[in-house]
Structures are given as structure tokens and as C-alpha cells.
Amino acid sequence: MYKINTNYQKLPGSYLFSTIAKKVAAFSEANPDKNVIRLGIGDVTQPLAPAVIEALHQAVDEMGKAETFRGYAPDLGYEFLRNAIVENDYKPRGCDIGADEVFVSDGAKSDSANIQELFDVENKIAVCDPVYPVYVDSNVMSGRTGTYDPQKGTWSDVIYMPCTMENGFVPEFPKEAPDMIYLCLPNNPTGTTITKSQLQEWVDYANRVGAVIIYDAAYEAYISESDVAHSIYECEGAKTCAIELKSYSKNAGFTGVRLGYTVVPKELKCGDVSLNGMWARRHGTKFNGAPYIVQRAGEATYSPEGKAQLKEQVAYYMKNASAIKQGLQDAGYTVFGGVNAPYIWLKTPGSMTSWEFFDDLLERANVVGTPGSGFGPSGEGYFRLTAFGTWENTLAALERIRKL
Ligand SMILES: Cc1ncc(COP(=O)(O)O)c(C=O)c1O
């Protein structure tokens, strides 16, 4: 008789966004006349940029001709894309990253969930609290997190680093030294970030205690302040302690197109074992590449036209972010984020829990957001709104919230 991976049974409840979807579906069914505005899930609404569409069309045509047809992509991704990444995302920021340290993938969700495979099951992980749920859940599936305390909503073998208004959403070094540290900056869900010098302290800390940082930079394109690092490799010593994850979902609207990459520097070694070699082995065995047409679309994001068009797209969402932030502040809410990230993190009014506020907002304003407690215990009493809606919906939602 076969046995299952019982770690899956340890996972509590359903995924946060499935719960929200079910609640919204039930509300819409009971109130078919109500126009629900969704500012919950972090999905984009603007169409792909013209430069990207053009590249996709061209690549599709190439696939239709024998001379230019492509089959399986190279293991690490096409060189044209990896070179464009190095030339545009790293060189201008003074980061010495080689194309053979870049692994093209189908997005940051899978990479952020899969990267833990490289590490021993006894390793202790540290996560910010609140946190993007994938980091913890993927470690639960591998049996790295101990037992779950449903009362507290925490795992016995996970080190939680609370990020709240009290510490300005800046994680503090944990008392117990972790082996693997997940950092997502700018942060989902809080929409806040840390300065480059604060990040440097984390890099120094990781090198000192012998930890690896898994650095999720999915929202890097939204950084507007000059003292914030766009890549962890802007910090000295990061190549010996950090893996960086990037995504085209939020900077280029590729949530349905699927493209991302992970950087594993050659200098990142455990003893004399190269993690770059391990990830190459893993990639070669378990992944067959992002589609050629999608990698061409990714390349187009770096063309002069592509860059200009995406800058506009990011500005569109950040205009929403500013409007939400200002509007909520004017209405008396305590609001964070929205300056270097497309998320607004607000304090729920009075003593309302995150889910109470969710229900209230859905019932009375017909607006969907995300309860902060869904991201971890320190998210209780907070609520996330995304700036990824349309301008019109953002203004309409704001108006309804103001009237509450
Ligand atoms: C922090 C973070 N990392 C990764 C992802 C997933 O990115 P991708 O669409 O590239 O899988 C998201 C998506 O919401 C995210 O918020």
C-alpha cells in the first residue's frame, strides 16, 4: 500500500485566496445586483505593452516556419534573455552577475516554492510575519516546519520576524540564528520596504551566521525612493549569501504569460558545494524551460520602447496607490505602503479583526481586499488593498470606503 506525503495534511485550511474567492462568490450569488470591486488578489488589470505584443507575434510567426522553429529551450533559458537581464537589471546597478548565474523560469511563485529543495530538512527557516504564504507552505510540504499551533497560527520550527507599525515594518535579527532567511522587498503584503543600508545589515548578518537569504524582488519595479536597493547584489558580500528571485508578473503584466528568473551566484557555496551547480542540476531534471515566445516577450521588456511603455504601466498602478493612500488617510485610516510597492496596508478601524473588516467591506461597500491575518499572526488588525485595479474601479472603491 502506498503512503502519501503526510506533510500535506499538516497544512491548515485552504489557501488564503481560495477562502476569499469562496466568500466573494457566495456574496455575489446572494446579491446579483451588486457590483463588487476586487482589490484583493495582486493580479494586474492593464493589457500587455505593445512592444511585448509585437515580440510575441514575431515569435509565433517564427514558430510557424521550419527555418526558425524552436523546440526545447536551453536549460538555463535562452542566452538572448539572460544577457538582456544581466545588461539591464544588474550591470547598470553595479552588480557583477554573469549570464550563467541567471536561471530563466516560469515565474517567482514556483521558484520561491522550489528553492527550498536545495537545503537540508533540518534547516531552520526565518520569515517575516506577515509573509507571502508560499515560503512557509512550501517548507511545510517538505517537512521543515515542525508542528502547527492553530491558536497562534504559527509553526514550531519556523522563526517569525514580526513586521508591524511598531518596528516600522523592518524585520529585526532573530534571537536564534536561522539557516534560511526569506526576505521579500519591497514587501508583499505590507507594501513597505527597507533602505539599502538596512539590507546591507541583513547581508552582513547572513554572512556572519552562515545563513542563506532567499530574496524575493518581485516588486522591484515599483521602487521610487533612491535609498532602496533594486537588487540584493547591490549590497557588498551578497553573492556569498543570497539567491534572488525576480518575476515579470508585476513589472510587465505577465501574470498570465508566465516568466521569471532566479539568480544563484557561483560564489554561493556550502563548504565546497556550489549552489549554482545544484540549481542547474535541479532545473535540468525538473524543468523544461519557459516557452520561446514568452522569453522573446521577456526580452522585449528591455527594448527602449518596452522600457518606456512599462514605466508608464507601473506609473499607472502607482497613481492608484497614491490615490488609495491619500484617500484613506483623508478618511481617517492609518495607512502604510504604497510608495515603493503597489500595496496599501491599513490598520483596521477600532478593534476590528482583519476578517471582520473584510466582511464589513464586502457587505457594505462591496469592495474586496485581503485580511492581514491571512499572511501571518502579526498581520492581524491589518488589511491589504492592491493598486492593480483600473483607475476607475480604484476611485469608485475609494468613494465607497469613504462613505462607510
Ligand atoms: C512576493 C511574491 N513573490 C512571488 C509572486 C509570484 O510571482 P509570479 O507570478 O512570477 O509567479 C508573487 C505574486 O503575487 C508575490 O507577491
The ligand as a MOL file (V3000), in Angstrom:
LIG
                    3D

  0  0  0     0  0            999 V3000
M  V30 BEGIN CTAB
M  V30 COUNTS 16 16 0 0 0
M  V30 BEGIN ATOM
M  V30 1 C 6.1220 38.1820 -3.1190 0
M  V30 2 C 5.7050 37.4700 -4.3430 0
M  V30 3 N 6.5480 36.6170 -4.9150 0
M  V30 4 C 6.1900 35.9320 -5.9990 0
M  V30 5 C 4.9550 36.0960 -6.5830 0
M  V30 6 C 4.5610 35.2850 -7.7520 0
M  V30 7 O 5.1100 35.7530 -8.9080 0
M  V30 8 P 4.9210 35.0020 -10.2780 0
M  V30 9 O 3.6570 35.4840 -10.8940 0
M  V30 10 O 6.1530 35.3560 -11.0520 0
M  V30 11 O 4.8640 33.5250 -10.0030 0
M  V30 12 C 4.0500 36.9850 -6.0320 0
M  V30 13 C 2.7260 37.1390 -6.6380 0
M  V30 14 O 1.8080 37.7100 -6.1540 0
M  V30 15 C 4.4430 37.6910 -4.8800 0
M  V30 16 O 3.6110 38.5370 -4.2950 0
M  V30 END ATOM
M  V30 BEGIN BOND
M  V30 1 1 1 2
M  V30 2 1 2 3
M  V30 3 2 2 15
M  V30 4 2 3 4
M  V30 5 1 4 5
M  V30 6 1 5 6
M  V30 7 2 5 12
M  V30 8 1 6 7
M  V30 9 1 7 8
M  V30 10 2 8 9
M  V30 11 1 8 10
M  V30 12 1 8 11
M  V30 13 1 12 13
M  V30 14 1 12 15
M  V30 15 2 13 14
M  V30 16 1 15 16
M  V30 END BOND
M  V30 END CTAB
M  END
